């Protein structure tokens, strides 16, 4: 017996068999496979792209600024100083002689060969440059005269030996003029030593009183 207006239990059971699960709408703004409705957010991708572009622009700007600063620094650098072309003031300075050494070629012209004889006077002191054989003594005397020094070859104390002396004579052998003459002879001696191997530098020259 069926009641009107109300379905019986049997009818309700029959309706439940074979009913399909109602489908959820799909489309823009929805996703399947989940009980909750999830709205899609396409604007997130654009935000990420925008951030990446901004970072790239900043990096490029930094590189350009750094290159510009390095170029400016290179253009403002001072050029290296040119080497000095200063030349020595005298030939003796070029050869490493002390600054106090006299410039013989400038101060004194070469002297001609002397006529020989004995220029010494008893009681005066004479600067002895060399004592030795006659041939070397004559060669040294000629060299010193070419440098403007009044050198003489005289007889030595022993037979067969000669002395080379340089004028002028001195009364004491220790005054200022005597020391200046010594310095001139020593300066010429450095040139004499460089002229030939074995030549002395005349640094041991000394004053000796001539007794006649």
C-alpha positions as a printed NumPy array, in Angstrom:
array([[  0.   ,   0.   ,   0.   ],
       [  1.424,   3.364,  -1.022],
       [  1.031,   6.557,   0.85 ],
       [  0.311,   9.564,  -1.199],
       [  2.767,  12.454,  -1.231],
       [  5.538,  10.448,   0.398],
       [  7.872,   7.91 ,  -1.146],
       [  8.119,   4.61 ,   0.492],
       [ 11.36 ,   3.195,   1.84 ],
       [ 11.584,   0.819,  -1.086],
       [ 11.295,   3.615,  -3.588],
       [ 13.973,   5.623,  -1.85 ],
       [ 16.321,   2.648,  -1.946],
       [ 15.701,   2.144,  -5.642],
       [ 16.456,   5.736,  -6.375],
       [ 19.812,   5.527,  -4.637],
       [ 20.959,   2.573,  -6.783],
       [ 22.694,   3.7  , -10.043],
       [ 22.656,   7.4  ,  -9.304],
       [ 25.788,   9.053, -10.58 ],
       [ 27.856,  11.371,  -8.368],
       [ 26.969,  14.886,  -9.327],
       [ 29.851,  16.419, -11.215],
       [ 31.507,  19.542,  -9.973],
       [ 31.695,  22.417, -12.366],
       [ 35.025,  22.903, -14.002],
       [ 36.418,  25.84 , -15.81 ],
       [ 38.202,  29.097, -15.054],
       [ 38.565,  29.653, -11.364],
       [ 38.038,  26.021, -10.334],
       [ 40.189,  22.891, -10.067],
       [ 39.184,  19.217,  -9.966],
       [ 40.305,  16.492,  -7.566],
       [ 39.681,  18.475,  -4.386],
       [ 36.668,  18.918,  -2.309],
       [ 37.369,  22.652,  -1.879],
       [ 37.079,  25.197,  -4.642],
       [ 40.507,  26.842,  -5.355],
       [ 40.723,  30.036,  -7.292],
       [ 43.65 ,  30.248,  -9.726],
       [ 46.013,  33.205,  -9.363],
       [ 47.726,  33.949, -12.748],
       [ 49.016,  37.321, -11.411],
       [ 51.627,  35.538,  -9.254],
       [ 53.64 ,  34.588, -12.339],
       [ 53.679,  38.184, -13.562],
       [ 54.941,  39.38 , -10.196],
       [ 57.868,  36.918, -10.306],
       [ 58.764,  37.962, -13.859],
       [ 58.658,  41.627, -12.851],
       [ 61.002,  41.033,  -9.907],
       [ 63.512,  39.203, -12.111],
       [ 63.489,  41.991, -14.685],
       [ 64.044,  44.617, -11.957],
       [ 67.023,  42.661, -10.551],
       [ 68.555,  42.363, -14.025],
       [ 68.206,  46.108, -14.611],
       [ 69.902,  46.883, -11.272],
       [ 72.814,  44.524, -12.011],
       [ 73.368,  46.024, -15.47 ],
       [ 73.319,  49.526, -13.993],
       [ 75.93 ,  48.63 , -11.382],
       [ 78.241,  47.152, -14.035],
       [ 77.928,  50.27 , -16.227],
       [ 78.661,  52.608, -13.303],
       [ 81.71 ,  50.579, -12.247],
       [ 83.172,  50.578, -15.78 ],
       [ 82.64 ,  54.324, -16.049],
       [ 84.417,  54.958, -12.733],
       [ 87.429,  52.834, -13.752],
       [ 87.734,  54.677, -17.075],
       [ 87.661,  58.052, -15.311],
       [ 90.364,  56.942, -12.882],
       [ 92.57 ,  55.799, -15.77 ],
       [ 92.163,  59.084, -17.668],
       [ 93.058,  61.152, -14.585],
       [ 96.28 ,  59.218, -13.831],
       [ 99.467,  61.262, -14.129],
       [101.974,  60.227, -16.845],
       [105.278,  58.759, -15.587],
       [108.034,  61.261, -15.017],
       [110.596,  61.489, -17.803],
       [114.098,  60.299, -16.889],
       [116.529,  63.025, -16.072],
       [119.077,  63.832, -18.76 ],
       [121.449,  65.632, -16.417],
       [125.048,  65.199, -17.516],
       [128.107,  65.315, -15.246],
       [129.558,  68.766, -14.81 ],
       [133.11 ,  67.645, -15.523],
       [135.041,  64.664, -16.928],
       [136.38 ,  63.856, -13.463],
       [132.795,  63.56 , -12.118],
       [131.901,  61.155, -14.968],
       [134.804,  58.893, -13.944],
       [133.644,  58.798, -10.323],
       [136.239,  61.252,  -8.988],
       [135.307,  63.175,  -5.82 ],
       [133.623,  66.531,  -6.293],
       [136.575,  68.25 ,  -4.62 ],
       [139.055,  66.96 ,  -7.202],
       [140.31 ,  69.779,  -9.468],
       [139.37 ,  69.781, -13.136],
       [142.873,  69.713, -14.629],
       [141.787,  70.126, -18.247],
       [139.843,  73.288, -17.368],
       [142.179,  74.984, -14.868],
       [145.601,  74.339, -16.388],
       [146.682,  74.015, -20.005],
       [149.286,  71.455, -21.007],
       [152.901,  72.471, -20.489],
       [155.653,  71.89 , -23.035],
       [158.546,  69.573, -22.234],
       [161.127,  71.203, -19.996],
       [164.714,  71.781, -21.033],
       [166.116,  69.601, -18.264],
       [168.586,  70.613, -15.629],
       [168.181,  71.084, -11.909],
       [165.278,  73.361, -10.881],
       [165.621,  72.736,  -7.13 ],
       [167.096,  75.092,  -4.59 ],
       [168.582,  74.026,  -1.316],
       [166.427,  74.508,   1.757],
       [163.069,  74.305,  -0.011],
       [160.588,  71.417,   0.061],
       [159.597,  69.716,  -3.2  ],
       [156.73 ,  67.343,  -3.886],
       [158.193,  63.955,  -4.835],
       [155.809,  61.95 ,  -7.032],
       [157.963,  58.993,  -8.023],
       [161.435,  57.524,  -7.509],
       [162.521,  54.85 ,  -9.964],
       [164.153,  54.032, -13.281],
       [164.781,  56.823, -15.731],
       [162.462,  55.631, -18.5  ],
       [159.281,  55.336, -16.404],
       [160.128,  58.574, -14.636],
       [160.433,  60.435, -17.917],
       [157.126,  59.002, -19.141],
       [155.333,  60.074, -15.952],
       [156.844,  63.561, -16.04 ],
       [155.583,  64.038, -19.609],
       [152.103,  62.837, -18.631],
       [151.882,  65.232, -15.692],
       [152.992,  68.165, -17.836],
       [150.233,  67.296, -20.337],
       [147.799,  67.762, -17.451],
       [149.153,  71.231, -16.647],
       [151.438,  70.248, -13.759],
       [155.011,  71.586, -13.706],
       [156.682,  68.168, -13.374],
       [160.465,  67.607, -13.643],
       [162.659,  64.527, -13.915],
       [165.686,  64.975, -11.671],
       [168.442,  62.714, -10.428],
       [167.755,  60.49 ,  -7.478],
       [169.787,  59.902,  -4.358],
       [171.248,  56.703,  -5.796],
       [173.027,  56.348,  -9.096],
       [170.824,  55.188, -11.923],
       [167.585,  56.313, -10.31 ],
       [165.446,  59.321, -11.114],
       [162.858,  61.33 ,  -9.268],
       [159.785,  63.071, -10.577],
       [158.989,  66.256,  -8.683],
       [156.255,  68.852,  -9.177],
       [156.778,  72.583,  -8.713],
       [156.315,  75.023,  -7.09 ],
       [158.44 ,  74.437,  -4.018],
       [157.184,  75.03 ,  -0.487],
       [158.962,  76.5  ,   2.501],
       [157.18 ,  74.201,   4.961],
       [155.593,  71.436,   2.889],
       [152.491,  71.546,   5.075],
       [150.722,  74.797,   4.215],
       [147.444,  75.188,   2.32 ],
       [149.126,  75.644,  -1.064],
       [151.133,  72.435,  -0.519],
       [148.005,  70.432,   0.237],
       [146.243,  71.846,  -2.834],
       [149.157,  70.769,  -5.042],
       [148.987,  67.285,  -3.542],
       [145.299,  67.051,  -4.412],
       [146.036,  68.032,  -8.018],
       [148.727,  65.375,  -8.311],
       [146.44 ,  62.702,  -6.837],
       [143.701,  63.637,  -9.298],
       [146.151,  63.259, -12.177],
       [147.39 ,  60.012, -10.608],
       [143.95 ,  58.429, -10.964],
       [144.096,  59.159, -14.679],
       [147.656,  57.838, -14.85 ],
       [146.626,  54.558, -13.233],
       [143.705,  54.139, -15.645],
       [145.959,  54.816, -18.647],
       [147.946,  51.566, -18.32 ],
       [147.904,  48.506, -16.133],
       [150.525,  48.628, -13.401],
       [150.739,  52.416, -13.181],
       [150.55 ,  53.77 ,  -9.605],
       [147.871,  56.256,  -8.601],
       [150.454,  58.654,  -7.069],
       [148.513,  58.8  ,  -3.8  ],
       [151.768,  58.294,  -1.815],
       [153.4  ,  61.528,  -3.032],
       [155.269,  63.44 ,  -0.294],
       [157.292,  66.596,   0.347],
       [161.061,  66.35 ,   0.735],
       [163.54 ,  69.117,   1.575],
       [166.305,  69.512,  -0.977],
       [169.71 ,  69.825,   0.637],
       [171.66 ,  70.548,  -2.522]])
